[in-house]
């Protein structure tokens, strides 16, 4: 599902940083940027976006940006867009909840913030509309070695079956196509990355792990400075020992405290599926 959006922020640099993150998601359609209350309200009423990224604690008080803008929208719109607060302070989080905002980002906005928020919004839409959402980063081209991630996730049938995402590791005319469902995890090796497949094979790409983190959607999650794991290939998570176990292997991947929030996301997503806990 596509989401049109606008950014309302009195800080131009901050707004551009948010847009840089949102530009990486093909389902997000940019409509415009506003820097104050009046511009933001006019932009919303004119374009009727599905998402609004809203600063509520502006540096420029003359911009009049605040949660009050949300109340104003109810005067004009039958369906108010999803609101994602983007601000540098957490003090207003509780008040924002009272306005039923969809999410609350502490700046700077990160790609993973966006992934989690879109997954939550998509889940909410499934409940309301039984319509799925896909989180699909756009293609990133690099030379001379290219990591090509085609945006091929789309509806094919009434059941909304999805084609698998194919990762192409290109090196000097050699195209290596990998079904991402067959990838168990990625391991950093200096300035290259080893791609470990479920069949035990390993493919080396001369790109950093950070590049893969930036282009791959969930279920691929960074859990350590050296590892990105396919959440669908995890058979066990031991939080006490800080280890993830890979299905049908003896491989145990460590996760670090700095990525504990990502581990929590994996646990949450698994429990939200066809799941029984005993």
C-alpha positions as CSV (number, residue, x, y, z in Angstrom):
1,X,0.0,0.0,0.0
2,X,1.3,3.5,-0.9
3,X,1.2,6.4,1.5
4,X,1.3,10.0,0.4
5,X,2.9,12.3,3.0
6,X,4.0,15.8,3.9
7,X,6.6,17.0,6.3
8,X,5.9,19.9,8.6
9,X,9.0,21.3,10.4
10,X,10.3,24.8,11.0
11,X,13.9,23.5,10.7
12,X,14.7,23.1,7.0
13,X,17.8,21.0,7.6
14,X,15.8,18.6,9.8
15,X,13.0,18.4,7.3
16,X,15.5,17.5,4.5
17,X,17.0,14.8,6.7
18,X,13.6,13.3,7.3
19,X,12.9,13.4,3.6
20,X,16.3,11.6,2.9
21,X,15.0,8.7,5.1
22,X,11.6,8.6,3.5
23,X,13.0,8.7,0.0
24,X,14.3,5.2,0.7
25,X,10.8,3.7,0.8
26,X,9.0,3.2,-2.5
27,X,5.6,3.1,-0.9
28,X,6.0,6.7,0.5
29,X,5.0,9.4,-2.0
30,X,6.3,12.9,-1.2
31,X,3.8,15.8,-1.5
32,X,5.6,18.7,0.1
33,X,7.2,20.5,3.1
34,X,5.7,23.2,5.2
35,X,7.6,25.3,7.8
36,X,4.7,26.7,9.9
37,X,1.2,26.1,11.1
38,X,-0.7,27.9,8.4
39,X,1.4,26.4,5.5
40,X,1.0,23.0,7.0
41,X,-2.7,23.2,7.4
42,X,-3.2,24.5,3.8
43,X,-0.9,21.8,2.5
44,X,-2.9,19.1,4.3
45,X,-6.3,20.4,3.2
46,X,-5.1,20.8,-0.4
47,X,-3.4,17.4,-0.9
48,X,-5.1,15.2,1.9
49,X,-2.0,13.1,2.6
50,X,-2.2,9.8,4.4
51,X,0.8,10.5,6.6
52,X,2.1,13.7,8.3
53,X,5.5,14.0,9.8
54,X,5.0,16.8,12.4
55,X,7.4,18.8,14.6
56,X,5.6,19.8,17.8
57,X,8.4,21.6,19.7
58,X,9.7,24.1,17.1
59,X,12.8,26.2,17.6
60,X,11.0,29.1,15.9
61,X,8.0,29.7,18.2
62,X,6.5,32.0,15.5
63,X,5.8,28.9,13.4
64,X,3.1,28.0,15.9
65,X,3.7,24.3,15.3
66,X,2.2,22.1,18.0
67,X,-0.2,19.2,18.7
68,X,-3.0,21.8,18.3
69,X,-2.7,21.3,14.5
70,X,-4.2,17.8,14.9
71,X,-7.3,19.2,16.6
72,X,-7.7,21.7,13.8
73,X,-7.8,18.9,11.2
74,X,-10.9,17.3,12.8
75,X,-12.8,20.5,12.0
76,X,-12.2,20.0,8.2
77,X,-11.6,16.3,7.5
78,X,-13.7,13.2,8.0
79,X,-10.6,11.1,8.0
80,X,-7.5,12.6,9.7
81,X,-4.1,11.4,8.3
82,X,-1.8,9.3,10.4
83,X,0.4,11.6,12.4
84,X,4.1,10.8,13.1
85,X,5.6,13.2,15.5
86,X,9.3,14.1,14.8
87,X,10.9,16.2,17.6
88,X,14.1,16.4,19.6
89,X,12.4,16.1,23.0
90,X,10.6,13.2,24.6
91,X,8.7,15.3,27.2
92,X,5.6,15.7,25.1
93,X,5.3,12.0,24.3
94,X,2.5,11.4,26.8
95,X,0.5,14.4,25.6
96,X,1.0,13.2,22.0
97,X,-0.5,9.8,22.9
98,X,-3.7,11.7,24.0
99,X,-3.9,12.9,20.4
100,X,-3.7,9.3,19.1
101,X,-0.6,9.9,17.1
102,X,0.7,6.9,15.2
103,X,4.3,7.2,16.3
104,X,6.7,9.5,18.1
105,X,10.2,9.9,16.7
106,X,13.1,11.5,18.5
107,X,15.3,13.3,15.9
108,X,17.3,12.4,14.0
109,X,14.9,10.0,12.3
110,X,16.5,6.7,11.4
111,X,15.6,4.2,8.7
112,X,14.7,1.6,11.3
113,X,12.4,4.0,13.0
114,X,10.6,4.3,9.7
115,X,10.6,0.5,9.1
116,X,9.0,-0.1,12.5
117,X,6.4,2.6,12.1
118,X,5.3,1.5,8.6
119,X,5.0,-2.1,9.8
120,X,2.7,-0.8,12.7
121,X,0.6,1.3,10.4
122,X,0.3,-1.5,8.0
123,X,-0.8,-3.9,10.7
124,X,-3.4,-1.3,11.8
125,X,-4.6,-1.0,8.2
126,X,-5.0,-4.8,7.9
127,X,-7.3,-4.7,10.9
128,X,-9.3,-1.8,9.5
129,X,-9.3,-2.7,5.8
130,X,-7.7,-6.2,5.5
131,X,-5.2,-4.6,3.1
132,X,-1.5,-5.6,3.5
133,X,1.5,-3.3,3.4
134,X,5.0,-4.0,2.2
135,X,8.1,-2.1,3.2
136,X,10.4,-2.0,0.2
137,X,13.5,0.1,-0.1
138,X,14.2,1.5,-3.6
139,X,17.1,0.3,-5.8
140,X,20.5,1.6,-4.9
141,X,23.1,1.5,-7.7
142,X,26.8,1.5,-7.1
143,X,29.8,0.9,-9.3
144,X,31.9,-1.0,-10.0
145,X,30.3,-3.7,-7.9
146,X,26.5,-3.2,-7.5
147,X,24.1,-4.5,-5.0
148,X,20.8,-4.4,-6.8
149,X,17.6,-4.8,-4.8
150,X,14.7,-4.7,-7.3
151,X,11.4,-3.4,-6.0
152,X,9.3,-6.4,-7.1
153,X,6.9,-6.8,-4.1
154,X,3.4,-6.3,-5.6
155,X,0.0,-7.9,-5.5
156,X,-0.5,-10.7,-8.0
157,X,-3.7,-12.3,-7.0
158,X,-6.8,-11.7,-4.9
159,X,-4.9,-13.4,-2.1
160,X,-2.1,-10.7,-2.5
161,X,0.7,-13.2,-2.9
162,X,4.1,-11.6,-2.9
163,X,7.0,-12.5,-5.2
164,X,10.3,-13.1,-3.4
165,X,12.8,-10.3,-3.3
166,X,15.8,-11.1,-5.5
167,X,19.2,-9.8,-4.5
168,X,21.6,-9.3,-7.4
169,X,25.3,-9.1,-6.5
170,X,27.0,-7.7,-9.6
171,X,30.7,-7.6,-10.1
172,X,32.3,-6.7,-13.4
173,X,29.7,-8.3,-15.6
174,X,29.0,-11.3,-13.3
175,X,25.4,-11.3,-12.1
176,X,24.8,-13.5,-9.1
177,X,21.0,-13.7,-8.3
178,X,20.0,-14.7,-4.8
179,X,16.5,-15.3,-3.5
180,X,16.5,-13.4,-0.2
181,X,14.5,-16.2,1.4
182,X,17.6,-18.3,1.1
183,X,19.8,-15.9,3.0
184,X,20.3,-16.8,6.7
185,X,22.6,-13.9,7.7
186,X,25.2,-11.3,6.6
187,X,28.6,-11.1,8.2
188,X,30.9,-8.1,7.9
189,X,34.4,-8.7,6.8
190,X,36.2,-5.4,6.8
191,X,35.0,-3.6,3.7
192,X,33.3,-6.6,2.3
193,X,30.3,-8.7,3.4
194,X,29.9,-12.5,3.5
195,X,26.4,-13.6,2.6
196,X,25.6,-16.9,4.3
197,X,22.9,-19.0,2.6
198,X,20.6,-21.6,4.3
199,X,22.3,-24.3,2.3
200,X,25.7,-23.5,3.8
201,X,27.0,-21.7,0.8
202,X,28.7,-18.3,1.2
203,X,28.8,-15.5,-1.3
204,X,31.1,-12.5,-0.8
205,X,30.0,-9.0,-1.9
206,X,32.5,-6.2,-1.9
207,X,30.2,-3.8,-0.1
208,X,29.9,-2.9,3.6
209,X,27.3,-4.3,6.0
210,X,26.0,-0.8,6.4
211,X,25.0,-0.7,2.7
212,X,22.9,-3.9,3.2
213,X,21.3,-2.5,6.3
214,X,20.2,0.5,4.3
215,X,18.6,-1.3,1.4
216,X,17.1,-4.5,2.8
217,X,13.6,-4.6,4.3
218,X,12.4,-6.6,7.2
219,X,12.8,-9.5,7.9
220,X,16.5,-8.5,7.7
221,X,17.6,-6.9,10.9
222,X,20.9,-5.6,12.2
223,X,21.7,-7.2,15.5
224,X,25.4,-6.5,15.9
225,X,28.2,-4.4,14.3
226,X,29.1,-7.6,12.4
227,X,25.7,-9.2,11.6
228,X,22.4,-8.8,9.9
229,X,20.1,-11.7,10.4
230,X,17.1,-13.0,8.4
231,X,14.5,-13.1,11.2
232,X,12.7,-16.0,9.4
233,X,15.8,-18.1,9.9
234,X,15.9,-17.7,13.7
235,X,15.0,-20.8,15.7
236,X,15.9,-19.4,19.2
237,X,16.7,-16.1,20.9
238,X,18.5,-16.3,24.2
239,X,18.4,-12.9,25.7
240,X,20.5,-13.9,28.8
241,X,23.4,-15.1,26.6
242,X,22.7,-12.5,23.9
243,X,22.6,-15.1,21.2
244,X,20.4,-15.9,18.1
245,X,20.3,-19.4,16.9
246,X,20.0,-20.1,13.1
247,X,17.5,-22.8,12.1
248,X,18.8,-26.3,11.2
249,X,22.4,-25.3,12.0
250,X,24.7,-25.1,15.0
251,X,25.4,-21.4,14.2
252,X,24.8,-18.9,17.1
253,X,25.1,-15.2,16.3
254,X,25.7,-12.7,19.1
255,X,23.7,-9.6,19.4
256,X,24.9,-6.4,21.2
257,X,23.2,-4.2,23.7
258,X,23.1,-1.3,21.2
259,X,20.9,-3.4,18.9
260,X,18.6,-4.8,21.7
261,X,15.7,-2.8,20.4
262,X,16.0,-4.7,17.1
263,X,15.9,-8.0,19.0
264,X,12.8,-6.8,20.7
265,X,11.2,-6.0,17.3
266,X,12.0,-9.5,16.0
267,X,10.5,-11.1,19.1
268,X,7.4,-8.9,18.7
269,X,7.0,-9.7,15.0
270,X,7.3,-13.4,15.6
271,X,4.7,-13.3,18.4
272,X,2.3,-11.4,16.1
273,X,2.2,-14.2,13.6
274,X,0.7,-17.7,13.8
275,X,2.1,-18.2,17.3
276,X,1.5,-20.3,20.4
277,X,3.5,-19.6,23.6
278,X,3.5,-22.3,26.4
